[in-house]
Amino acid sequence: MSASITTDVSNYEVLGQGDLSHTMKALTWQGKNTVKVVETARPKIIDEGDVILKVTGSTICGSDLHLFHEAIPDLQKGDILGHEFCGLIASVGPAVKRVKVGDRVVASFQIACGECYYCKKKLTSMCERTNSNDEASKLYGRRTAGMFGYSHFTGGFAGGQAEYVRVAYGDVNLLHLPDDVPDEKGLYLSDVLGTSWNAVVDTGVEEGDTVAIWGAGPIGQMAAEFSFFNNAHRVILIDGSDGKWRLEFVKKILPRLETIDYTNLLKGETVASTLKKMCNGRGPDVAIECAAGEYTKGWAHYFERLLGMETDTSELINEMIVSVRGFGRCGVTGVYAGYCNHFNIGSLMETGIHLAGNGQSPVQKYWDDLLKYIQQEQIHPLHMVTHRFKLEDMATVYHLFNKREPGIQKVFIQTKFSAPPTPGSPALTEL
């Protein structure tokens, strides 16, 4: 395996890092709340461990909206976005041994070297070699792995919301998809399935638990499904405002699910008081945050974020801490970039709450099991997939996703290389 990696290749036309004789379509960041599909240079082999992938499927993740809003630092105009993608291998570097041209594969959203301390422990999201950004290391006290399409703060790697993508350390960061797992199911092994699974197992959901989940988007939906899969007794999903339609969407799929619409509580009631009433006065055993620190509920945090006094709001984490039973467990899976104010550390300490930062999930750790569960139809990625769109329409799709357009949960983005929709998946929506 090659030990070298070239970072800060977020736009293949820059510094001659792409094949200027051939072009492709790609979704690029053009400034706050602005993205655009452009014609740009295709990637080429740079390091000997590289793989060039023809993208057959990608998607939009809720965390892509943090980039869209410029909540993640060190974005540059023209960066190619997208960290969830699958495809066909078009070419490989001379050091690549495990995969070959023509293989159908899905990529990990994080980029691992396979050889460092953390990679050997299967904690690939903490890879020590693939993120050269010093500011990230200073802020977090240690390095995190590079990520596809997620700013120069995470290494500056071009993403997969494109027709082609360069995958560094291809032998490590690609999973072969068998014939009985179509792209519309296998794609989501790149992030959302592994992230949701990690939220549940890392926070410690056990048989008989009552689990409360903040955020009814795709991560929250699959965390709810995986909580039941891991024998939780009850699961309560919390959302509201523009996303409250998702509560009914998920409940139709998981009839045992209970829900709280925080915008429709009785006067004087809070999420915490409602949960305690639902759970014998004590609260749930486990709380999992699947929303993110960007979304404020009150004016104080709104203005503090607006004025740069904090990067993230502590509101949802505080709700979890005061909602769970004493010595309960809280997990943070939604993206938090930096600092927050007014954190209720007293409640955390005095009542024995166990707070886990679930991290950027080391999705490769779970690949074998999750792939097997998909093949056995024990887990169902298509439960969350509502729409199929063209890559060419991605700018419009970002705006629909940002508005939480009713009915759009998780999407599949096709390219000119995609196979026709597999039975049971959404048909193409023309925009």
Secondary structure, DSSP 4 states (H G I P E B T S, - for coil): --------BSSTTGGG-EEEEEEEEEEEEEETTEEEEEEEEEE---STT-EEEEEEEE---TTHHHHHTT-SS---TTPBP-S-EEEEEEEE-TT--S--TT-EEEE-SEE--SSSHHHHTT-GGG-SSS---HHHHHHHSS---EEBTS-GGGT-B--SSBSEEEETTHHHHEEEPPTTS-HHHHGGGGTHHHHHHHHHHHHT--TT-EEEEE--SHHHHHHHHHHHHTT-SEEEEEE-GGGTHHHHHHHHH-TT-EEEEGGGPPTT--HHHHHHHHTTTT--SEEEE-S-TT---SHHHHHHHHTTS-SS--HHHHHHHHHSPTT-EEEE-S---S--SS--HHHHHHTT-EEEE--S--GGGGHHHHHHHHHTTSS-GGGSEEEEEEGGGHHHHHHHHHTT-TT--EEEEE-TTPPPPPTTSPPBPP-
